[in-house]
């Protein structure tokens, strides 16, 4: 016959919850601090267009390197990283459409083994769409041109098999 020993379960305290205040959805985070941060971000928003254009220029420069030196692993990784940066920054700068298109470009060249086989024309289409969105102020997919851009790029990615 088997005898079982009794034990006691000890639940350790949740240190993170204690540090941020436990409780409700925001815990002990001060709503005034959030408002202050949002106001600071709004104060910086005048620079967003310049910063966005700088990031787009970096993406264009990465594309140019691929054109000049070929789709080496290093060149394609640089292109991927620039696209990934825009994927993260587009919506922050007020252009969720750029985030979407940059995300599609990332998806297209995400596989390191297949990057070198990606048609340059398809890469160009994504980068040119990003540039057009910024230039013409097309911020979302609700814009008729934005919707068409995304649909066309998605279709070409599917046709390519990425």
DSSP file (Angstrom, degrees, kcal/mol; ACC not computed):
  #  RESIDUE AA STRUCTURE BP1 BP2  ACC     N-H-->O    O-->H-N    N-H-->O    O-->H-N    TCO  KAPPA ALPHA  PHI   PSI    X-CA   Y-CA   Z-CA
    1    1 A X              0   0    0      0, 0.0     2,-0.4     0, 0.0     0, 0.0   0.000 360.0 360.0 360.0 136.0    0.0    0.0    0.0
    2    2 A X        -     0   0    0      2,-0.0     2,-0.5     0, 0.0     0, 0.0  -0.699 360.0-155.1 -91.3 135.5    1.3    3.4   -1.0
    3    3 A X        -     0   0    0     -2,-0.4     2,-0.4     0, 0.0     0, 0.0  -0.915   8.4-148.1-108.1 137.2    1.4    6.2    1.5
    4    4 A X        -     0   0    0     -2,-0.5     2,-0.3     0, 0.0    -2,-0.0  -0.836   8.5-136.5-104.2 139.4    1.3    9.8    0.3
    5    5 A X        -     0   0    0     -2,-0.4     2,-0.3     1,-0.0     0, 0.0  -0.711  20.4-126.6 -90.1 144.8    3.0   12.6    2.1
    6    6 A X        -     0   0    0     -2,-0.3     2,-0.3     2,-0.0    -1,-0.0  -0.623  30.8-176.3 -88.7 151.9    1.2   15.8    2.5
    7    7 A X        -     0   0    0     -2,-0.3     2,-0.4     2,-0.0    -1,-0.0  -0.842  21.6-123.8-139.6 175.9    2.7   19.0    1.4
    8    8 A X        -     0   0    0     -2,-0.3     2,-0.5     2,-0.0    -2,-0.0  -0.991  16.9-137.3-128.8 133.6    2.1   22.7    1.4
    9    9 A X        -     0   0    0     -2,-0.4     2,-0.6     2,-0.0    -2,-0.0  -0.791  17.1-160.1 -90.6 124.9    2.0   25.0   -1.7
   10   10 A X        -     0   0    0     -2,-0.5     2,-0.7     0, 0.0    -2,-0.0  -0.931   3.7-154.0-108.8 120.3    3.8   28.3   -1.1
   11   11 A X        -     0   0    0     -2,-0.6     3,-0.1     3,-0.0     2,-0.1  -0.832  15.2-138.8 -94.4 114.2    2.9   31.0   -3.5
   12   12 A X        -     0   0    0     -2,-0.7     2,-0.0     1,-0.1     0, 0.0  -0.386  29.4 -98.4 -70.1 151.2    5.8   33.5   -3.9
   13   13 A X        -     0   0    0      1,-0.1     2,-1.2    -2,-0.1     3,-0.1  -0.376  31.5-115.3 -68.2 148.7    4.8   37.2   -4.0
   14   14 A X     >  -     0   0    0      1,-0.2     4,-2.1    -3,-0.1     5,-0.2  -0.730  31.5-170.8 -85.4  96.6    4.5   38.8   -7.5
   15   15 A X  H  > S+     0   0    0     -2,-1.2     4,-2.0     1,-0.2    -1,-0.2   0.858  81.3  52.2 -61.2 -38.5    7.3   41.3   -7.2
   16   16 A X  H  > S+     0   0    0      1,-0.2     4,-2.2     2,-0.2     6,-0.2   0.937 108.8  49.7 -64.8 -45.5    6.5   43.2  -10.4
   17   17 A X  H  >>S+     0   0    0      1,-0.2     5,-2.9     2,-0.2     4,-0.7   0.897 110.8  50.7 -60.2 -39.5    2.9   43.6   -9.4
   18   18 A X  H  <5S+     0   0    0     -4,-2.1     3,-0.3     3,-0.2    -1,-0.2   0.881 110.0  50.4 -64.9 -37.5    4.0   45.0   -6.0
   19   19 A X  H  <5S+     0   0    0     -4,-2.0    -2,-0.2     1,-0.2    -1,-0.2   0.863 114.3  42.1 -70.7 -35.7    6.3   47.5   -7.7
   20   20 A X  H  <5S-     0   0    0     -4,-2.2     8,-3.1    -5,-0.1     9,-0.3   0.444 125.4 -95.1 -94.3   1.5    3.8   48.8  -10.1
   21   21 A X  T  <5 -     0   0    0     -4,-0.7    -3,-0.2    -3,-0.3     2,-0.2   0.490  41.0-130.8 106.9   2.8    1.0   49.0   -7.6
   22   22 A X  S   <S+     0   0    0     -5,-2.9    -4,-0.1    -6,-0.2     5,-0.1  -0.363  71.5  78.3  62.8-123.6   -0.9   45.7   -8.1
   23   23 A X  S    S+     0   0    0     -2,-0.2    -1,-0.1     4,-0.1     5,-0.1   0.385  80.2  17.3  26.0-132.8   -4.6   46.5   -8.3
   24   24 A X  S    S-     0   0    0      3,-0.2     3,-0.3    -3,-0.2     4,-0.1   0.397  92.7 -71.6 -64.0-167.5   -6.5   47.8  -11.3
   25   25 A X  S    S+     0   0    0      1,-0.3    -1,-0.1     2,-0.1    -3,-0.1   0.870 133.7  27.1 -58.2 -43.3   -5.7   48.0  -15.0
   26   26 A X  S >  S-     0   0    0      1,-0.3     3,-1.9     3,-0.1    -1,-0.3   0.468  93.4-159.2 -99.9  -3.2   -3.1   50.7  -14.6
   27   27 A X  T 3   -     0   0    0     -3,-0.3    -1,-0.3     1,-0.3    -6,-0.2  -0.361  66.5 -22.6  61.1-136.6   -2.1   49.9  -11.1
   28   28 A X  T 3  S+     0   0    0     -8,-3.1     2,-0.3    -4,-0.1    -1,-0.3   0.218  96.0 133.3 -94.4  14.9   -0.4   52.8   -9.4
   29   29 A X    <   -     0   0    0     -3,-1.9     2,-0.5    -9,-0.3    -3,-0.1  -0.506  61.5-121.0 -68.2 129.4    0.6   54.5  -12.7
   30   30 A X    >>  -     0   0    0     -2,-0.3     4,-1.6     1,-0.2     3,-0.7  -0.593  10.1-149.1 -76.2 119.9   -0.3   58.1  -12.3
   31   31 A X  H 3> S+     0   0    0     -2,-0.5     4,-2.4     1,-0.3    -1,-0.2   0.814  99.8  59.6 -58.0 -29.6   -2.8   59.3  -15.0
   32   32 A X  H 3> S+     0   0    0      2,-0.2     4,-2.2     1,-0.2    -1,-0.3   0.872 102.4  52.1 -66.6 -35.5   -1.2   62.7  -14.9
   33   33 A X  H <> S+     0   0    0     -3,-0.7     4,-2.2     2,-0.2    -2,-0.2   0.890 109.2  49.9 -66.7 -38.3    2.2   61.2  -15.8
   34   34 A X  H  X S+     0   0    0     -4,-1.6     4,-2.5     2,-0.2    -2,-0.2   0.929 110.7  49.2 -64.7 -44.5    0.5   59.5  -18.8
   35   35 A X  H  X S+     0   0    0     -4,-2.4     4,-2.2     1,-0.2    -2,-0.2   0.889 110.3  51.4 -61.4 -39.4   -1.0   62.8  -19.9
   36   36 A X  H  X S+     0   0    0     -4,-2.2     4,-2.1     2,-0.2    -1,-0.2   0.904 110.3  48.6 -64.3 -41.8    2.4   64.5  -19.5
   37   37 A X  H  X S+     0   0    0     -4,-2.2     4,-2.3     2,-0.2    -2,-0.2   0.902 111.1  50.3 -65.2 -41.3    4.0   61.9  -21.7
   38   38 A X  H  X S+     0   0    0     -4,-2.5     4,-2.3     1,-0.2    -1,-0.2   0.883 109.8  50.9 -64.6 -37.5    1.3   62.3  -24.3
   39   39 A X  H  X S+     0   0    0     -4,-2.2     4,-1.9     2,-0.2    -1,-0.2   0.891 109.5  50.4 -66.2 -39.0    1.7   66.0  -24.3
   40   40 A X  H  X S+     0   0    0     -4,-2.1     4,-1.3     2,-0.2    -2,-0.2   0.904 110.7  49.5 -64.5 -40.8    5.5   65.6  -24.8
   41   41 A X  H  X S+     0   0    0     -4,-2.3     4,-0.9     1,-0.2     3,-0.3   0.903 109.3  51.5 -64.6 -41.1    4.9   63.3  -27.7
   42   42 A X  H  < S+     0   0    0     -4,-2.3     3,-0.5     1,-0.2     4,-0.3   0.867 106.1  55.9 -62.9 -35.5    2.5   65.8  -29.2
   43   43 A X  H  < S+     0   0    0     -4,-1.9     3,-0.5     1,-0.2    -1,-0.2   0.810 109.1  47.0 -66.0 -29.4    5.1   68.5  -28.9
   44   44 A X  H >< S+     0   0    0     -4,-1.3     3,-2.7    -3,-0.3     4,-0.4   0.626  85.9  91.4 -83.8 -14.5    7.5   66.3  -30.9
   45   45 A X  G >< S+     0   0    0     -4,-0.9     3,-1.0    -3,-0.5     4,-0.5   0.712  72.4  70.1 -60.6 -20.6    5.0   65.5  -33.6
   46   46 A X  G 3  S+     0   0    0     -3,-0.5     4,-0.3    -4,-0.3    -1,-0.3   0.749 100.0  49.3 -65.2 -22.4    6.2   68.5  -35.6
   47   47 A X  G <> S+     0   0    0     -3,-2.7     4,-2.5     1,-0.2    -1,-0.2   0.534  85.4  92.0 -90.9  -8.2    9.4   66.6  -36.2
   48   48 A X  H <> S+     0   0    0     -3,-1.0     4,-3.0    -4,-0.4     5,-0.2   0.882  82.5  52.2 -58.4 -43.3    7.6   63.4  -37.3
   49   49 A X  H  > S+     0   0    0     -4,-0.5     4,-2.3     1,-0.2    -1,-0.2   0.918 112.5  45.8 -61.3 -43.2    7.6   64.2  -41.1
   50   50 A X  H  > S+     0   0    0     -4,-0.3     4,-2.1     2,-0.2    -1,-0.2   0.931 114.7  47.0 -64.8 -45.7   11.3   64.9  -41.1
   51   51 A X  H  X S+     0   0    0     -4,-2.5     4,-2.1     2,-0.2    -2,-0.2   0.898 111.9  50.9 -64.1 -40.6   12.1   61.8  -39.1
   52   52 A X  H  X S+     0   0    0     -4,-3.0     4,-2.4    -5,-0.2    -1,-0.2   0.930 109.9  49.6 -62.1 -45.8    9.9   59.7  -41.3
   53   53 A X  H  X S+     0   0    0     -4,-2.3     4,-2.3    -5,-0.2    -1,-0.2   0.862 108.3  54.2 -63.0 -35.4   11.6   61.0  -44.4
   54   54 A X  H  X S+     0   0    0     -4,-2.1     4,-2.0     2,-0.2    -1,-0.2   0.918 109.7  47.1 -62.5 -43.2   15.0   60.2  -42.9
   55   55 A X  H  X S+     0   0    0     -4,-2.1     4,-1.9     2,-0.2    -2,-0.2   0.882 111.6  50.4 -66.6 -38.5   13.9   56.6  -42.3
   56   56 A X  H  X S+     0   0    0     -4,-2.4     4,-2.5     2,-0.2    -1,-0.2   0.888 108.7  52.7 -66.5 -38.3   12.6   56.3  -45.8
   57   57 A X  H  X S+     0   0    0     -4,-2.3     4,-2.4     2,-0.2    -2,-0.2   0.890 107.6  51.7 -63.3 -39.1   15.9   57.7  -47.2
   58   58 A X  H  X S+     0   0    0     -4,-2.0     4,-2.1     2,-0.2    -1,-0.2   0.895 109.9  49.3 -63.8 -39.5   17.8   55.1  -45.2
   59   59 A X  H  X S+     0   0    0     -4,-1.9     4,-2.1     2,-0.2    -2,-0.2   0.919 111.0  49.7 -64.6 -43.0   15.5   52.4  -46.8
   60   60 A X  H  X S+     0   0    0     -4,-2.5     4,-2.2     1,-0.2    -2,-0.2   0.883 109.7  51.2 -62.4 -38.8   16.2   53.8  -50.2
   61   61 A X  H  X S+     0   0    0     -4,-2.4     4,-2.0     2,-0.2    -1,-0.2   0.884 108.4  51.7 -65.9 -38.5   19.9   53.8  -49.6
   62   62 A X  H  X S+     0   0    0     -4,-2.1     4,-1.8     1,-0.2    -2,-0.2   0.894 109.5  50.5 -64.6 -39.1   19.8   50.2  -48.5
   63   63 A X  H  X S+     0   0    0     -4,-2.1     4,-2.3     1,-0.2    -2,-0.2   0.914 108.0  52.9 -63.4 -42.1   17.9   49.4  -51.7
   64   64 A X  H  X S+     0   0    0     -4,-2.2     4,-2.6     1,-0.2     5,-0.2   0.879 106.2  52.8 -62.8 -38.2   20.6   51.2  -53.7
   65   65 A X  H  X S+     0   0    0     -4,-2.0     4,-3.2     2,-0.2     5,-0.4   0.906 108.3  50.8 -63.1 -41.3   23.3   49.2  -52.1
   66   66 A X  H  X S+     0   0    0     -4,-1.8     4,-1.7     1,-0.2    -2,-0.2   0.918 111.8  48.2 -62.1 -42.2   21.5   46.0  -53.1
   67   67 A X  H  < S+     0   0    0     -4,-2.3    -2,-0.2     2,-0.2    -1,-0.2   0.921 119.2  38.0 -62.8 -43.9   21.3   47.2  -56.6
   68   68 A X  H  < S+     0   0    0     -4,-2.6    -2,-0.2     1,-0.2    -1,-0.2   0.887 131.0  25.2 -77.7 -40.2   24.9   48.2  -56.8
   69   69 A X  H  < S-     0   0    0     -4,-3.2    -3,-0.2     1,-0.2    -2,-0.2   0.486 109.4-114.3-107.2  -4.8   26.5   45.4  -54.9
   70   70 A X     <  -     0   0    0     -4,-1.7     2,-2.0    -5,-0.4    -1,-0.2  -0.104  44.4 -56.1  92.3 166.3   24.0   42.6  -55.3
   71   71 A X  S    S+     0   0    0     45,-0.2    -1,-0.1     4,-0.1    -5,-0.1  -0.373  71.1 164.2 -82.4  61.4   21.7   40.8  -52.9
   72   72 A X     >  -     0   0    0     -2,-2.0     4,-2.7     1,-0.1     5,-0.3  -0.282  53.4-105.3 -70.1 164.8   24.4   39.6  -50.5
   73   73 A X  H  > S+     0   0    0      1,-0.2     4,-2.1     2,-0.2     5,-0.2   0.920 122.1  47.4 -57.3 -44.6   23.4   38.3  -47.1
   74   74 A X  H  > S+     0   0    0      2,-0.2     4,-2.2     1,-0.2    -1,-0.2   0.921 112.8  47.6 -65.2 -44.8   24.7   41.5  -45.5
   75   75 A X  H  > S+     0   0    0      1,-0.2     4,-2.1     2,-0.2    -2,-0.2   0.900 114.0  46.7 -64.9 -40.8   23.0   43.8  -48.0
   76   76 A X  H  X S+     0   0    0     -4,-2.7     4,-2.6     2,-0.2    -1,-0.2   0.845 110.3  53.2 -71.7 -32.9   19.6   42.1  -47.7
   77   77 A X  H  X S+     0   0    0     -4,-2.1     4,-2.7    -5,-0.3    -2,-0.2   0.913 109.0  49.7 -65.5 -41.5   19.9   42.0  -43.9
   78   78 A X  H  X S+     0   0    0     -4,-2.2     4,-2.2     2,-0.2    -2,-0.2   0.918 111.6  48.4 -61.9 -44.0   20.4   45.8  -43.9
   79   79 A X  H  X S+     0   0    0     -4,-2.1     4,-2.3   -17,-0.2    -2,-0.2   0.925 111.9  49.8 -61.3 -44.6   17.4   46.2  -46.2
   80   80 A X  H  X S+     0   0    0     -4,-2.6     4,-2.7     1,-0.2    -2,-0.2   0.924 110.0  50.1 -60.0 -45.7   15.3   44.0  -44.0
   81   81 A X  H  X S+     0   0    0     -4,-2.7     4,-2.2     1,-0.2    -1,-0.2   0.884 110.1  50.1 -63.6 -38.6   16.4   46.0  -40.9
   82   82 A X  H  X S+     0   0    0     -4,-2.2     4,-1.9     2,-0.2    -1,-0.2   0.911 112.5  47.1 -65.3 -41.7   15.5   49.3  -42.5
   83   83 A X  H  X S+     0   0    0     -4,-2.3     4,-2.2     1,-0.2    -2,-0.2   0.901 111.0  52.3 -64.3 -40.1   12.1   48.0  -43.5
   84   84 A X  H  X S+     0   0    0     -4,-2.7     4,-1.7     2,-0.2    -2,-0.2   0.883 105.9  54.3 -64.6 -38.7   11.6   46.6  -40.0
   85   85 A X  H  X S+     0   0    0     -4,-2.2     4,-1.9     1,-0.2    -1,-0.2   0.934 110.4  46.1 -59.0 -46.1   12.4   50.0  -38.5
   86   86 A X  H  X S+     0   0    0     -4,-1.9     4,-2.7     1,-0.2    -2,-0.2   0.850 105.9  60.0 -66.7 -33.2    9.7   51.6  -40.7
   87   87 A X  H  < S+     0   0    0     -4,-2.2     4,-0.4     1,-0.2    -1,-0.2   0.902 113.0  38.8 -58.6 -40.1    7.3   48.9  -39.7
   88   88 A X  H  < S+     0   0    0     -4,-1.7     4,-0.4    -3,-0.2    -2,-0.2   0.782 123.0  39.8 -80.4 -27.8    7.7   49.9  -36.1
   89   89 A X  H  X S+     0   0    0     -4,-1.9     4,-2.3    -5,-0.2     6,-0.2   0.714  91.7  81.6 -98.3 -22.8    7.8   53.7  -36.7
   90   90 A X  T  <>S+     0   0    0     -4,-2.7     5,-3.2     1,-0.2     7,-0.1   0.918  98.3  40.6 -52.8 -52.9    5.2   54.3  -39.4
   91   91 A X  T >45S+     0   0    0     -4,-0.4     3,-1.6     3,-0.2     5,-0.2   0.873 111.9  57.2 -66.1 -36.2    2.2   54.4  -37.1
   92   92 A X  T 345S+     0   0    0     -4,-0.4    -1,-0.2     1,-0.3    -2,-0.2   0.885 107.6  48.6 -59.9 -37.9    4.1   56.3  -34.4
   93   93 A X  T 3<5S-     0   0    0     -4,-2.3    -1,-0.3    -3,-0.1    -2,-0.2   0.332 130.3 -96.6 -85.8   7.4    4.7   59.0  -37.0
   94   94 A X  T < 5S+     0   0    0     -3,-1.6     2,-0.3    -5,-0.2    -3,-0.2   0.627  96.4 106.7  92.2  14.5    1.1   59.0  -38.0
   95   95 A X    >>< +     0   0    0     -5,-3.2     4,-1.6    -6,-0.2     3,-0.7  -0.664  29.8 165.8-127.1  76.1    1.3   56.7  -41.0
   96   96 A X  H 3> S+     0   0    0     -2,-0.3     4,-2.2    -5,-0.2    -5,-0.2   0.797  79.4  63.5 -60.1 -25.8   -0.2   53.3  -40.2
   97   97 A X  H 3> S+     0   0    0     42,-2.8     4,-2.7     2,-0.2    -1,-0.2   0.898 100.9  50.1 -64.3 -39.1   -0.2   52.6  -44.0
   98   98 A X  H <> S+     0   0    0     -3,-0.7     4,-2.8    41,-0.3     5,-0.3   0.897 108.4  52.8 -66.4 -39.0    3.6   52.8  -44.0
   99   99 A X  H  X S+     0   0    0     -4,-1.6     4,-2.0     2,-0.2    -2,-0.2   0.928 111.3  47.6 -58.1 -44.3    3.7   50.4  -41.1
  100  100 A X  H  X S+     0   0    0     -4,-2.2     4,-1.8     2,-0.2    -2,-0.2   0.932 114.4  44.2 -64.0 -47.7    1.5   48.0  -43.1
  101  101 A X  H  X S+     0   0    0     -4,-2.7     4,-2.2     1,-0.2    -2,-0.2   0.909 113.4  50.3 -67.7 -41.6    3.5   48.3  -46.3
  102  102 A X  H  X S+     0   0    0     -4,-2.8     4,-2.4     1,-0.2    -1,-0.2   0.868 108.7  54.2 -63.3 -35.0    6.8   48.0  -44.5
  103  103 A X  H  X S+     0   0    0     -4,-2.0     4,-2.3    -5,-0.3    -1,-0.2   0.878 107.0  50.6 -64.5 -38.0    5.4   44.9  -42.7
  104  104 A X  H  X S+     0   0    0     -4,-1.8     4,-2.2     2,-0.2    -2,-0.2   0.901 109.7  50.3 -65.7 -40.2    4.6   43.4  -46.1
  105  105 A X  H  X S+     0   0    0     -4,-2.2     4,-2.0     2,-0.2    -2,-0.2   0.909 109.8  51.0 -63.6 -41.4    8.2   44.1  -47.3
  106  106 A X  H  < S+     0   0    0     -4,-2.4     4,-0.5     1,-0.2    -2,-0.2   0.927 109.7  49.9 -60.1 -44.3    9.5   42.4  -44.1
  107  107 A X  H >< S+     0   0    0     -4,-2.3     3,-0.7     1,-0.2     4,-0.4   0.895 108.8  53.7 -60.8 -39.3    7.3   39.4  -44.8
  108  108 A X  H 3< S+     0   0    0     -4,-2.2    -1,-0.2     1,-0.2    -2,-0.2   0.882 122.4  26.6 -63.1 -40.3    8.6   39.3  -48.4
  109  109 A X  T 3< S+     0   0    0     -4,-2.0    -1,-0.2     1,-0.1    -2,-0.2   0.116  89.6 107.0-113.2  20.9   12.3   39.2  -47.4
  110  110 A X    <   +     0   0    0     -3,-0.7     2,-0.8    -4,-0.5    -1,-0.1   0.877  59.8  80.1 -67.3 -39.3   12.0   37.6  -43.9
  111  111 A X    >>  -     0   0    0     -4,-0.4     4,-1.2    -3,-0.2     3,-1.2  -0.598  67.2-159.2 -76.9 109.4   13.4   34.2  -44.9
  112  112 A X  T 34 S+     0   0    0     -2,-0.8     4,-0.4     1,-0.3    -1,-0.2   0.791  89.9  55.7 -60.1 -29.3   17.2   34.7  -44.9
  113  113 A X  T 34 S+     0   0    0      1,-0.2    -1,-0.3     2,-0.1     3,-0.1   0.757 116.0  35.6 -74.8 -24.7   17.6   31.6  -47.2
  114  114 A X  T X4 S+     0   0    0     -3,-1.2     3,-1.5     1,-0.1     4,-0.4   0.474  87.9  96.2-109.1  -4.2   15.3   33.0  -49.9
  115  115 A X  G >< S+     0   0    0     -4,-1.2     3,-1.9     1,-0.3    -2,-0.1   0.889  79.6  57.9 -54.3 -44.3   16.0   36.8  -49.7
  116  116 A X  G 3  S+     0   0    0     -4,-0.4    -1,-0.3     1,-0.3   -45,-0.2   0.719 103.7  54.3 -63.4 -20.4   18.5   36.7  -52.6
  117  117 A X  G <  S+     0   0    0     -3,-1.5    -1,-0.3     2,-0.1     2,-0.3   0.478  78.6 116.4 -92.3  -3.0   15.8   35.3  -54.9
  118  118 A X  S <  S-     0   0    0     -3,-1.9     2,-0.1    -4,-0.4     5,-0.0  -0.492  76.4-110.5 -68.5 128.3   13.3   38.0  -54.3
  119  119 A X    >>  -     0   0    0     -2,-0.3     4,-1.7     1,-0.2     3,-0.8  -0.378  16.3-139.2 -62.1 131.2   12.6   40.0  -57.5
  120  120 A X  H 3> S+     0   0    0      1,-0.3     4,-3.0     2,-0.2     5,-0.2   0.838 101.8  61.8 -60.7 -32.8   14.1   43.5  -57.2
  121  121 A X  H 3> S+     0   0    0      1,-0.2     4,-2.0     2,-0.2    -1,-0.3   0.850 103.3  49.1 -62.1 -34.2   11.0   44.9  -58.9
  122  122 A X  H <> S+     0   0    0     -3,-0.8     4,-1.5     2,-0.2    -1,-0.2   0.874 111.5  48.3 -73.9 -37.7    8.8   43.6  -56.1
  123  123 A X  H  X S+     0   0    0     -4,-1.7     4,-2.3     2,-0.2    -2,-0.2   0.934 111.6  51.1 -63.4 -45.6   11.1   45.2  -53.5
  124  124 A X  H  X S+     0   0    0     -4,-3.0     4,-3.2     1,-0.2     5,-0.3   0.893 104.6  57.2 -58.0 -41.6   11.0   48.4  -55.5
  125  125 A X  H  X S+     0   0    0     -4,-2.0     4,-1.8     1,-0.2    -1,-0.2   0.892 109.0  45.9 -58.9 -40.8    7.2   48.3  -55.6
  126  126 A X  H  X S+     0   0    0     -4,-1.5     4,-2.2    -3,-0.2    -1,-0.2   0.940 115.2  45.0 -67.4 -47.6    7.1   48.3  -51.7
  127  127 A X  H  X S+     0   0    0     -4,-2.3     4,-2.4     1,-0.2    -2,-0.2   0.905 113.5  50.1 -66.2 -40.4    9.6   51.0  -51.3
  128  128 A X  H  X S+     0   0    0     -4,-3.2     4,-2.5    -5,-0.2    -1,-0.2   0.866 109.4  52.4 -65.0 -35.3    8.0   53.2  -53.9
  129  129 A X  H  X S+     0   0    0     -4,-1.8     4,-2.4    -5,-0.3    -2,-0.2   0.894 109.3  49.6 -66.5 -39.3    4.6   52.7  -52.3
  130  130 A X  H  X S+     0   0    0     -4,-2.2     4,-2.1     2,-0.2    -2,-0.2   0.935 112.2  47.6 -62.9 -46.1    6.1   53.8  -48.9
  131  131 A X  H  X S+     0   0    0     -4,-2.4     4,-2.8     1,-0.2    -2,-0.2   0.910 112.2  49.5 -62.3 -42.5    7.6   56.9  -50.5
  132  132 A X  H  X S+     0   0    0     -4,-2.5     4,-2.8     2,-0.2     6,-0.3   0.903 108.8  52.6 -64.4 -41.6    4.3   57.7  -52.3
  133  133 A X  H  X>S+     0   0    0     -4,-2.4     5,-2.1     1,-0.2     4,-0.7   0.929 114.1  42.5 -60.6 -45.0    2.3   57.3  -49.1
  134  134 A X  H ><5S+     0   0    0     -4,-2.1     3,-0.6     3,-0.2    -2,-0.2   0.932 116.3  48.0 -66.7 -45.3    4.6   59.7  -47.3
  135  135 A X  H 3<5S+     0   0    0     -4,-2.8    -2,-0.2     1,-0.2    -1,-0.2   0.902 119.7  37.1 -61.9 -43.0    4.8   62.2  -50.2
  136  136 A X  H 3<5S-     0   0    0     -4,-2.8    -1,-0.2    -5,-0.2    -2,-0.2   0.384 109.0-116.5 -96.1   3.8    1.1   62.3  -50.8
  137  137 A X  T <<5 +     0   0    0     -4,-0.7     2,-1.0    -3,-0.6    -3,-0.2   0.831  54.5 160.3  68.1  32.1    0.0   62.1  -47.1
  138  138 A X      < +     0   0    0     -5,-2.1    -1,-0.2    -6,-0.3   -40,-0.1  -0.772   6.4 167.3 -89.2 103.8   -1.8   58.8  -47.6
  139  139 A X        +     0   0    0     -2,-1.0   -42,-2.8    -3,-0.1   -41,-0.3   0.772  49.0  25.3 -95.3 -28.1   -1.9   57.7  -44.0
  140  140 A X  S >  S-     0   0    0    -44,-0.2     3,-0.9   -43,-0.1     6,-0.3  -0.828  72.5-111.0-135.8 169.8   -4.3   54.7  -43.8
  141  141 A X  T 3  S+     0   0    0     -2,-0.3     6,-0.3     1,-0.2    -1,-0.0   0.581 108.4  76.2 -75.2 -11.0   -5.9   51.9  -45.8
  142  142 A X  T 3  S+     0   0    0      4,-0.1     2,-0.2     5,-0.1    -1,-0.2   0.766  75.8  90.3 -71.0 -23.5   -9.2   53.7  -45.6
  143  143 A X  S <> S-     0   0    0     -3,-0.9     4,-2.6     1,-0.1     5,-0.2  -0.556  88.3-127.6 -68.3 134.5   -7.8   56.1  -48.3
  144  144 A X  H  > S+     0   0    0      1,-0.2     4,-1.9    -2,-0.2     5,-0.1   0.875 109.4  46.4 -56.8 -39.5   -8.8   54.6  -51.7
  145  145 A X  H  > S+     0   0    0      2,-0.2     4,-2.6     1,-0.2    -1,-0.2   0.900 111.3  52.6 -69.4 -39.4   -5.2   54.7  -53.0
  146  146 A X  H  > S+     0   0    0     -6,-0.3     4,-2.2     1,-0.2    -2,-0.2   0.909 109.0  49.7 -60.3 -43.1   -3.9   53.2  -49.7
  147  147 A X  H  X S+     0   0    0     -4,-2.6     4,-2.4    -6,-0.3    -1,-0.2   0.923 112.2  47.3 -62.8 -44.6   -6.3   50.3  -50.0
  148  148 A X  H  X S+     0   0    0     -4,-1.9     4,-2.7    -5,-0.2     5,-0.2   0.906 110.1  53.3 -65.0 -42.0   -5.3   49.6  -53.6
  149  149 A X  H  X S+     0   0    0     -4,-2.6     4,-2.5     1,-0.2     5,-0.2   0.944 112.1  44.2 -57.4 -49.3   -1.6   49.8  -52.8
  150  150 A X  H  X S+     0   0    0     -4,-2.2     4,-2.7     1,-0.2     5,-0.2   0.921 113.9  49.5 -64.6 -44.3   -2.0   47.2  -50.0
  151  151 A X  H  X S+     0   0    0     -4,-2.4     4,-2.2    -5,-0.2    -1,-0.2   0.922 113.2  46.7 -61.6 -43.9   -4.2   44.9  -52.1
  152  152 A X  H  X S+     0   0    0     -4,-2.7     4,-2.2     2,-0.2    -2,-0.2   0.924 113.8  47.2 -65.2 -44.8   -1.8   45.0  -55.0
  153  153 A X  H  X S+     0   0    0     -4,-2.5     4,-2.3    -5,-0.2    -2,-0.2   0.915 112.0  50.1 -65.0 -42.4    1.3   44.4  -52.9
  154  154 A X  H  X S+     0   0    0     -4,-2.7     4,-2.5    -5,-0.2    -1,-0.2   0.908 110.2  51.3 -60.8 -41.7   -0.4   41.5  -51.1
  155  155 A X  H  X S+     0   0    0     -4,-2.2     4,-2.3    -5,-0.2    -1,-0.2   0.895 110.3  47.9 -62.5 -40.7   -1.4   39.9  -54.3
  156  156 A X  H  X S+     0   0    0     -4,-2.2     4,-1.8     2,-0.2    -1,-0.2   0.868 110.4  51.9 -69.3 -35.5    2.1   40.1  -55.7
  157  157 A X  H  X>S+     0   0    0     -4,-2.3     5,-2.0     2,-0.2     4,-1.6   0.932 111.0  47.9 -64.9 -44.4    3.6   38.6  -52.6
  158  158 A X  H  <5S+     0   0    0     -4,-2.5    -2,-0.2     1,-0.2    -1,-0.2   0.915 110.5  51.4 -61.3 -42.6    1.1   35.7  -52.8
  159  159 A X  H  <5S+     0   0    0     -4,-2.3    -1,-0.2     1,-0.2    -2,-0.2   0.851 110.3  49.6 -63.6 -33.5    1.9   35.2  -56.5
  160  160 A X  H  <5S-     0   0    0     -4,-1.8    -1,-0.2    -5,-0.1    -2,-0.2   0.777 115.7-119.2 -75.1 -26.5    5.6   35.1  -55.6
  161  161 A X  T  <5       0   0    0     -4,-1.6    -3,-0.2    -5,-0.1    -2,-0.1   0.678 360.0 360.0  97.6  19.7    5.0   32.6  -52.8
  162  162 A X      <       0   0    0     -5,-2.0    -4,-0.2   -52,-0.0   -52,-0.1   0.439 360.0 360.0 -98.1 360.0    6.1   34.5  -49.8
